[in-house]
Amino acid sequence: MVNPALIVSVFVVASCGLAYELIIAALASYLLGDSILQFSSIIGVYMFAMGIGAHMTRYIKDKDALNRFIDIEILVGIVGGISALLLFVLFGFSETPFRSILYGMVLTIGIVTGMELPLVMRVLNLREVEFKEVVSRVLTFDYLGALAVSLLFPLILAPKLGMARSALLFGILNTVVALLTARLFKKNLRRYRSLYLRGNVVLLILILLFCYANKITDKAEQHYFGDPVVYSTASPYQRLVITKWHNDTRLFINGNLQFSSMDEARYHEALVLPVMEQNPQTASVLILGGGDGLAAREVLKYPQVKQVTLVDLDASMTKVFRNSTHLRQLNQNSLNNPKMHIINADAAQWLEHNQQKFDAIIIDFPDPSNFSLGKLYSVPMYRMVAQHLNPQGNIVVQSTSPYFAPNAFWCIVNTLETAGLKTLPYHVYVPSFGEWGYVMANQSGEFLIPDHYQVPTRYLDADSTREMFIFPKDMQRRSVEPNHLNTQKLVEYFEADWRAVMR
């Protein structure tokens, strides 16, 4: 008969093994970007390492199988448990060796995790359980454990505990499995006391680290960002960090600067005001992205605006910018304005299922640094956006840097044109980012370059506006392909452009 304790162990072991894989892949995508590449490469290396671990078990003698299983569980507990915390700290203090350490840790955890199930199956087989019973039970509970953690991780663990504490929790579970197995089979174990003592020491270390993990990650984050961190959270979609030093408040998403309060007015006035001046009767505005409320702040300067619909994927973003006193001062409480209608949803899915049309559509997505973002800059996406535009309506898209990422910038222009829209590209200098680009688009091709603004501005005037629409020789249009969903050329251009200028 199959021992129930070992079957429960299989369930826990499978859950923990997949959890480490998901946590490290998610953490890498937070810190390094390009979530598809990070998940794909880490899962591939992890599975390869598990194969190595499974092969290594052939060199373990049958009489040592139970001892080695408990040893492995303790080892997986400590290495897997501290993995996310260690990687987070190392990234904060030294980015140079981070990738090598990351993949070294993936290999280590994968190898020891790969040894677990073969050892369990051998232990069961040695207890005269039929082989078909061993295989069916072990694999059934292995797959059930994988299902459980794949649902718990994105829905509960990542948003509630964060990456570091989630990994520590699974490390604790691995160690508890080792200790319970040792207690149940202590008569069959050599060096039982040594094993049990070692397991309890590891368990104590993991519990202490679990209690202090947030303080440790806060210190590491503080070192990484330099300025004091006043808010941080990990949502199911991204890691948000807000820093403040004197009068400079900054927002980082997955480690990338999104704005600095010192010069964000340049960015947001350039994004919003020219498109708002195209039609003095603009009453309904759609903002895609822009969960910080800064673009909405500029839109709400216009008294003729009756309704602003803001669609942002991440509820954590809109929540903090609605509730924080300091951030509400920064966006002038725009997200709590009665004219605002905030929707937390995927922009593409919302557009697909909503029929409302708007006088102006402002697209303020993060840069197309990975395929999940690149789809939001694609021909099908812009065609769908155009369907939500009133006949005299206008669109504007933040479009990365025409100086540092010229191929990506002109790819966005070409993509809008391929979607059937007429375009007017322009740019502005934002000290935090350098030259930054935007593209206005509409159905008619008739555009107005403003020589004055109906609303107060901190930066824009007639002269600065005129210069925005002039592209010097080193930012002239390039011949590039549009961004289709099946090719995602934009992500390729973006990565190549920035790789050429990053040090």
C-alpha positions as CSV (number, residue, x, y, z in Angstrom):
1,M,0.0,0.0,0.0
2,V,1.2,3.5,-0.8
3,N,2.2,5.5,2.3
4,P,-0.2,8.6,2.4
5,A,2.7,10.7,3.9
6,L,4.8,10.1,0.8
7,I,1.9,10.9,-1.5
8,V,1.3,14.2,0.3
9,S,5.0,14.8,0.0
10,V,4.8,14.4,-3.7
11,F,2.0,17.0,-3.9
12,V,4.0,19.5,-1.8
13,V,7.2,18.8,-3.7
14,A,5.6,19.3,-7.1
15,S,4.0,22.6,-5.9
16,C,7.3,23.9,-4.6
17,G,9.3,22.8,-7.7
18,L,6.9,24.7,-10.0
19,A,6.7,27.7,-7.6
20,Y,10.5,28.3,-7.7
21,E,10.4,28.2,-11.4
22,L,7.6,30.7,-11.7
23,I,9.0,33.0,-9.0
24,I,12.4,33.2,-10.5
25,A,11.0,33.7,-14.0
26,A,8.7,36.5,-12.8
27,L,11.4,38.1,-10.8
28,A,13.7,38.1,-13.8
29,S,11.0,39.7,-16.0
30,Y,10.5,42.4,-13.3
31,L,14.2,43.2,-13.1
32,L,15.4,42.5,-16.6
33,G,12.3,43.1,-18.7
34,D,11.2,41.1,-21.7
35,S,8.9,38.7,-19.9
36,I,8.6,36.2,-22.7
37,L,12.3,35.9,-23.1
38,Q,12.9,35.6,-19.4
39,F,10.1,33.0,-18.8
40,S,11.1,31.0,-21.9
41,S,14.8,30.8,-21.1
42,I,14.5,30.2,-17.4
43,I,11.9,27.5,-17.8
44,G,14.1,25.9,-20.5
45,V,17.2,25.9,-18.3
46,Y,15.2,24.7,-15.3
47,M,13.7,21.7,-17.2
48,F,17.2,20.9,-18.5
49,A,18.6,21.0,-15.0
50,M,15.8,18.8,-13.7
51,G,16.8,16.2,-16.4
52,I,20.4,16.3,-15.0
53,G,19.1,15.9,-11.5
54,A,17.0,12.9,-12.5
55,H,20.0,11.3,-14.2
56,M,22.2,11.8,-11.1
57,T,19.8,9.7,-8.9
58,R,21.1,6.6,-10.7
59,Y,24.3,6.9,-8.7
60,I,22.4,6.8,-5.4
61,K,22.2,3.3,-3.8
62,D,18.8,1.9,-3.0
63,K,19.6,1.7,0.7
64,D,20.4,5.5,0.7
65,A,17.4,6.6,-1.3
66,L,15.3,7.7,1.7
67,N,18.2,9.5,3.4
68,R,19.0,11.3,0.2
69,F,15.4,12.3,-0.4
70,I,15.3,14.0,3.0
71,D,18.7,15.6,2.3
72,I,17.5,16.9,-1.0
73,E,14.3,18.4,0.6
74,I,16.4,20.3,3.1
75,L,18.7,21.5,0.4
76,V,15.8,22.5,-1.9
77,G,14.2,24.3,1.0
78,I,17.2,26.5,1.8
79,V,18.3,27.2,-1.8
80,G,14.9,27.6,-3.3
81,G,13.6,29.4,-0.3
82,I,16.2,32.2,-0.3
83,S,16.5,32.3,-4.1
84,A,14.2,35.3,-4.8
85,L,15.4,37.3,-1.7
86,L,19.1,36.7,-2.7
87,L,18.5,37.6,-6.3
88,F,16.7,40.8,-5.3
89,V,19.5,41.9,-3.0
90,L,22.2,41.1,-5.5
91,F,20.4,43.0,-8.2
92,G,20.1,46.0,-5.9
93,F,23.8,46.0,-5.1
94,S,25.5,44.8,-8.3
95,E,23.8,44.3,-11.6
96,T,26.9,43.2,-13.5
97,P,27.0,39.5,-12.5
98,F,23.3,39.2,-12.0
99,R,22.5,37.1,-15.1
100,S,25.3,34.7,-14.3
101,I,24.1,34.3,-10.7
102,L,20.5,34.0,-11.9
103,Y,21.1,31.1,-14.3
104,G,23.5,29.5,-11.8
105,M,20.7,29.5,-9.2
106,V,18.2,28.2,-11.8
107,L,20.5,25.3,-12.6
108,T,21.2,24.5,-8.9
109,I,17.5,24.5,-8.0
110,G,16.5,22.6,-11.1
111,I,19.1,19.8,-10.5
112,V,18.1,19.2,-6.9
113,T,14.4,19.5,-7.7
114,G,14.9,17.0,-10.5
115,M,16.1,14.4,-8.0
116,E,13.0,14.5,-5.8
117,L,10.4,12.5,-7.8
118,P,12.8,9.7,-8.9
119,L,13.9,9.2,-5.3
120,V,10.3,9.1,-4.0
121,M,9.4,6.5,-6.7
122,R,12.4,4.4,-5.6
123,V,11.4,4.7,-2.0
124,L,7.9,3.5,-2.8
125,N,9.1,0.7,-5.0
126,L,11.5,-0.5,-2.3
127,R,8.5,-0.8,0.0
128,E,7.0,-3.4,-2.4
129,V,4.5,-1.1,-4.0
130,E,3.6,-2.2,-7.5
131,F,5.4,-0.2,-10.2
132,K,2.2,0.8,-12.0
133,E,0.8,2.0,-8.7
134,V,3.9,4.0,-8.0
135,V,3.9,5.7,-11.4
136,S,0.2,6.5,-11.4
137,R,0.0,7.9,-7.9
138,V,3.2,9.9,-8.0
139,L,2.5,11.5,-11.4
140,T,-1.1,12.2,-10.5
141,F,-0.2,14.1,-7.4
142,D,2.7,15.7,-9.2
143,Y,0.4,17.2,-11.8
144,L,-2.2,18.2,-9.1
145,G,0.5,20.1,-7.2
146,A,1.6,21.9,-10.3
147,L,-2.0,22.9,-11.0
148,A,-2.5,24.2,-7.4
149,V,0.6,26.4,-7.4
150,S,0.0,27.7,-11.0
151,L,-3.4,29.1,-9.8
152,L,-2.3,30.3,-6.3
153,F,0.9,32.1,-7.5
154,P,-0.6,34.8,-9.8
155,L,-3.9,35.1,-7.9
156,I,-2.8,35.1,-4.2
157,L,0.9,34.6,-3.5
158,A,2.5,37.2,-5.8
159,P,0.2,40.1,-5.1
160,K,-0.2,39.3,-1.3
161,L,3.2,38.0,-0.3
162,G,5.5,39.2,-3.0
163,M,8.3,37.2,-4.7
164,A,10.7,36.9,-1.8
165,R,8.2,35.8,0.8
166,S,6.5,33.4,-1.6
167,A,9.8,31.6,-2.3
168,L,10.5,31.5,1.5
169,L,7.1,30.0,2.1
170,F,7.7,27.2,-0.3
171,G,11.2,26.7,1.2
172,I,9.5,26.2,4.5
173,L,7.1,23.7,3.0
174,N,10.0,21.7,1.5
175,T,11.8,21.7,4.9
176,V,8.6,20.6,6.7
177,V,8.2,17.7,4.2
178,A,11.8,16.7,5.1
179,L,11.2,16.8,8.8
180,L,7.9,14.9,8.7
181,T,9.3,12.3,6.5
182,A,12.3,11.9,8.9
183,R,9.9,11.5,11.8
184,L,7.7,9.0,10.1
185,F,10.6,6.8,8.9
186,K,13.2,7.4,11.6
187,K,13.6,3.7,12.2
188,N,14.8,3.3,8.7
189,L,17.2,6.2,8.8
190,R,20.8,6.3,9.6
191,R,21.9,9.6,11.2
192,Y,18.3,10.5,12.1
193,R,19.3,13.0,14.8
194,S,21.7,14.8,12.4
195,L,19.1,15.0,9.7
196,Y,16.4,16.3,12.1
197,L,18.7,18.9,13.6
198,R,19.8,20.1,10.2
199,G,16.2,20.4,9.1
200,N,15.2,22.4,12.1
201,V,18.1,24.8,11.7
202,V,17.1,25.4,8.1
203,L,13.5,25.8,9.1
204,L,14.3,28.4,11.7
205,I,16.5,30.3,9.2
206,L,13.7,30.4,6.7
207,I,11.1,31.5,9.2
208,L,13.3,34.3,10.4
209,L,14.0,35.4,6.8
210,F,10.2,35.2,6.0
211,C,9.6,37.6,8.9
212,Y,12.2,40.1,7.8
213,A,12.1,39.7,4.1
214,N,10.2,42.9,3.4
215,K,12.8,44.9,5.4
216,I,15.6,43.3,3.6
217,T,14.1,43.9,0.1
218,D,13.3,47.5,1.1
219,K,17.0,48.1,1.9
220,A,18.1,46.5,-1.3
221,E,15.6,48.6,-3.3
222,Q,16.7,51.7,-1.5
223,H,20.3,51.0,-2.6
224,Y,19.2,50.3,-6.2
225,F,17.1,53.4,-6.7
226,G,19.3,55.8,-4.8
227,D,16.5,58.1,-3.7
228,P,14.3,57.1,-0.7
229,V,11.6,54.6,-1.6
230,V,8.3,55.9,-0.3
231,Y,6.1,53.2,-1.9
232,S,6.5,49.9,-3.6
233,T,4.3,47.0,-4.5
234,A,4.3,44.0,-6.8
235,S,1.0,43.5,-8.7
236,P,0.2,40.5,-10.9
237,Y,1.5,42.6,-13.8
238,Q,4.5,44.6,-12.7
239,R,6.5,46.0,-9.8
240,L,5.8,49.6,-8.9
241,V,8.3,51.8,-7.0
242,I,7.9,55.4,-6.1
243,T,10.8,57.4,-4.8
244,K,11.0,60.9,-3.4
245,W,14.0,63.2,-2.8
246,H,13.3,66.8,-2.0
247,N,10.9,68.0,-4.7
248,D,11.6,65.1,-7.1
249,T,9.1,62.3,-7.1
250,R,9.8,59.4,-9.5
251,L,7.8,56.4,-10.6
252,F,9.6,53.2,-11.7
253,I,7.8,50.2,-13.3
254,N,9.9,47.1,-13.3
255,G,13.0,49.2,-12.6
256,N,12.4,51.6,-15.5
257,L,11.8,55.3,-14.9
258,Q,8.3,56.4,-16.0
259,F,8.4,60.0,-14.9
260,S,10.2,62.5,-12.7
261,S,8.1,65.3,-11.2
262,M,10.9,67.7,-12.1
263,D,10.1,67.5,-15.8
264,E,7.0,65.4,-16.3
265,A,5.1,68.5,-17.3
266,R,7.2,68.7,-20.5
267,Y,6.2,65.1,-21.3
268,H,2.5,65.3,-20.4
269,E,1.9,68.7,-21.9
270,A,3.5,67.6,-25.2
271,L,1.4,64.3,-25.1
272,V,-1.9,65.9,-24.4
273,L,-2.2,69.6,-25.3
274,P,-1.5,69.5,-29.1
275,V,-4.1,66.8,-29.6
276,M,-6.6,68.7,-27.4
277,E,-6.1,71.9,-29.4
278,Q,-7.1,70.1,-32.7
279,N,-10.8,70.3,-31.9
280,P,-12.1,73.0,-29.6
281,Q,-15.3,71.0,-29.2
282,T,-13.6,67.9,-27.7
283,A,-16.0,66.6,-25.1
284,S,-15.2,62.9,-24.7
285,V,-11.6,61.6,-24.2
286,L,-10.2,58.1,-23.9
287,I,-6.9,57.6,-22.2
288,L,-5.3,54.1,-22.7
289,G,-2.6,53.6,-20.0
290,G,-1.7,56.7,-18.0
291,G,-2.7,55.2,-14.6
292,D,-0.7,57.9,-12.8
293,G,-3.4,60.5,-13.7
294,L,-0.9,63.0,-15.1
295,A,-2.2,62.8,-18.7
296,A,-5.8,63.1,-17.2
297,R,-4.7,66.2,-15.3
298,E,-3.8,67.9,-18.6
299,V,-7.1,66.8,-20.3
300,L,-9.2,68.1,-17.4
301,K,-7.7,71.6,-17.8
302,Y,-10.2,71.9,-20.7
303,P,-13.7,72.9,-19.4
304,Q,-15.5,71.6,-22.5
305,V,-14.5,68.1,-21.6
306,K,-17.5,66.3,-20.2
307,Q,-16.1,62.8,-19.7
308,V,-12.7,61.1,-19.5
309,T,-12.5,57.3,-19.7
310,L,-9.2,55.9,-18.5
311,V,-8.4,52.3,-19.2
312,D,-5.3,51.0,-17.3
313,L,-4.5,47.3,-16.7
314,D,-3.1,47.6,-13.2
315,A,-5.5,48.5,-10.3
316,S,-2.5,48.9,-8.0
317,M,-1.3,51.9,-10.1
318,T,-4.6,53.7,-10.2
319,K,-5.3,53.0,-6.5
320,V,-2.1,54.6,-5.2
321,F,-2.4,57.6,-7.5
322,R,-6.0,58.1,-6.3
323,N,-5.3,57.7,-2.6
324,S,-1.8,59.1,-1.8
325,T,-2.0,62.7,-0.6
326,H,1.3,63.6,-2.3
327,L,0.5,61.9,-5.6
328,R,-2.9,63.4,-5.7
329,Q,-1.2,66.8,-5.4
330,L,1.0,65.9,-8.3
331,N,-1.9,64.9,-10.6
332,Q,-4.2,67.5,-9.1
333,N,-6.6,64.8,-7.9
334,S,-7.5,64.0,-11.5
335,L,-8.4,60.4,-10.8
336,N,-11.0,61.4,-8.3
337,N,-12.6,64.0,-10.6
338,P,-16.3,63.4,-11.2
339,K,-15.7,63.5,-14.9
340,M,-13.3,60.5,-14.7
341,H,-14.4,56.9,-15.4
342,I,-11.6,54.5,-14.5
343,I,-11.5,51.0,-15.8
344,N,-8.9,48.4,-14.8
345,A,-8.7,46.1,-17.8
346,D,-6.6,45.1,-20.7
347,A,-6.9,47.9,-23.2
348,A,-7.2,45.7,-26.3
349,Q,-9.9,43.5,-24.8
350,W,-11.8,46.6,-23.5
351,L,-11.7,48.2,-27.0
352,E,-12.9,44.9,-28.5
353,H,-16.0,44.7,-26.3
354,N,-16.9,48.4,-26.1
355,Q,-18.6,50.4,-28.8
356,Q,-18.2,53.9,-27.4
357,K,-16.6,56.6,-29.6
358,F,-14.5,59.5,-28.5
359,D,-13.4,62.9,-29.7
360,A,-9.8,62.3,-28.7
361,I,-7.8,59.1,-27.8
362,I,-4.6,59.5,-25.9
363,I,-2.3,56.4,-25.8
364,D,0.2,56.4,-23.0
365,F,1.5,52.9,-22.8
366,P,4.9,51.9,-21.5
367,D,7.6,51.5,-24.2
368,P,7.3,48.3,-26.4
369,S,10.1,46.5,-24.6
370,N,8.5,43.0,-24.9
371,F,5.9,41.2,-27.0
372,S,3.0,41.7,-24.5
373,L,3.5,45.5,-24.8
374,G,4.4,45.3,-28.5
375,K,0.9,44.0,-29.4
376,L,-0.5,47.3,-28.1
377,Y,1.5,49.1,-30.9
378,S,0.4,46.8,-33.7
379,V,-1.7,47.4,-36.9
380,P,-4.7,45.5,-35.5
381,M,-4.6,47.5,-32.3
382,Y,-4.5,50.8,-34.1
383,R,-7.3,49.7,-36.5
384,M,-9.4,48.9,-33.4
385,V,-8.5,52.3,-31.8
386,A,-9.6,54.1,-35.0
387,Q,-13.0,52.4,-34.8
388,H,-13.6,54.2,-31.5
389,L,-12.8,57.7,-33.0
390,N,-15.5,60.2,-33.9
391,P,-15.3,61.5,-37.5
392,Q,-13.4,64.6,-36.5
393,G,-11.5,62.9,-33.7
394,N,-7.8,62.7,-33.1
395,I,-5.3,60.2,-31.7
396,V,-1.9,60.7,-30.1
397,V,0.6,57.9,-29.2
398,Q,3.6,58.2,-27.0
399,S,6.2,56.6,-29.3
400,T,9.6,56.3,-27.5
401,S,12.7,58.3,-28.5
402,P,13.2,59.4,-32.2
403,Y,16.9,60.1,-31.3
404,F,17.9,57.0,-29.2
405,A,15.4,54.6,-30.8
406,P,14.7,56.0,-34.3
407,N,13.8,52.7,-35.9
408,A,11.2,52.0,-33.2
409,F,9.8,55.5,-33.4
410,W,9.4,55.5,-37.2
411,C,8.0,51.9,-37.0
412,I,5.2,53.3,-34.9
413,V,4.5,56.0,-37.4
414,N,4.5,53.4,-40.2
415,T,2.2,51.1,-38.2
416,L,-0.4,53.9,-37.7
417,E,-0.3,54.6,-41.4
418,T,-0.6,50.9,-42.3
419,A,-3.7,50.9,-40.1
420,G,-5.2,53.5,-42.4
421,L,-4.5,56.7,-40.4
422,K,-2.8,59.9,-41.4
423,T,0.0,60.9,-39.1
424,L,1.9,63.9,-37.8
425,P,5.0,62.9,-35.7
426,Y,6.7,65.3,-33.3
427,H,9.1,65.3,-30.4
428,V,10.1,67.2,-27.3
429,Y,13.2,67.3,-25.0
430,V,12.5,65.8,-21.6
431,P,15.7,66.0,-19.4
432,S,14.9,62.6,-17.6
433,F,14.6,60.8,-21.0
434,G,16.3,63.0,-23.6
435,E,14.4,63.6,-26.9
436,W,11.0,61.9,-26.8
437,G,8.6,61.3,-29.5
438,Y,4.8,61.3,-30.2
439,V,2.6,60.7,-33.2
440,M,-0.7,62.4,-33.8
441,A,-3.1,60.6,-36.1
442,N,-6.6,61.0,-37.6
443,Q,-8.7,60.0,-40.6
444,S,-8.5,63.3,-42.5
445,G,-4.9,64.2,-42.4
446,E,-5.7,67.8,-41.4
447,F,-3.7,68.9,-38.4
448,L,-3.2,72.2,-36.6
449,I,0.1,73.2,-35.1
450,P,-0.9,75.3,-32.2
451,D,0.5,78.8,-31.8
452,H,-1.2,79.3,-28.4
453,Y,-3.1,77.2,-25.9
454,Q,-6.5,77.6,-24.3
455,V,-5.2,76.4,-20.9
456,P,-2.2,77.4,-18.7
457,T,1.1,75.6,-19.3
458,R,4.4,75.1,-17.5
459,Y,6.5,74.5,-20.6
460,L,4.7,74.8,-24.0
461,D,4.4,78.1,-25.8
462,A,4.3,79.1,-29.5
463,D,8.1,78.8,-30.0
464,S,8.6,75.4,-28.2
465,T,5.5,74.0,-30.0
466,R,6.8,75.0,-33.5
467,E,10.2,73.3,-32.7
468,M,8.4,70.1,-31.7
469,F,7.3,69.5,-35.3
470,I,10.7,70.0,-36.9
471,F,12.9,66.9,-37.2
472,P,16.6,67.7,-37.6
473,K,18.8,65.6,-39.9
474,D,19.8,63.1,-37.2
475,M,16.1,62.2,-36.5
476,Q,14.8,62.1,-40.1
477,R,12.3,59.4,-41.1
478,R,13.7,55.9,-41.7
479,S,12.5,53.1,-43.9
480,V,11.2,50.4,-41.5
481,E,8.5,47.8,-41.5
482,P,5.2,48.2,-39.7
483,N,4.5,46.3,-36.5
484,H,2.2,43.3,-37.2
485,L,1.2,40.8,-34.5
486,N,2.8,37.9,-36.2
487,T,6.2,39.6,-36.7
488,Q,6.4,42.1,-33.8
489,K,9.1,44.0,-35.6
490,L,8.7,46.9,-33.2
491,V,10.1,45.0,-30.3
492,E,13.0,43.9,-32.4
493,Y,13.7,47.5,-33.5
494,F,13.3,48.8,-29.9
495,E,15.7,46.3,-28.4
496,A,18.3,46.8,-31.1
497,D,18.1,50.6,-30.9
498,W,18.5,50.8,-27.1
499,R,21.1,48.1,-27.0
500,A,23.2,50.3,-29.4
501,V,23.2,53.3,-27.0
502,M,23.1,51.7,-23.5
503,R,26.4,51.4,-21.7
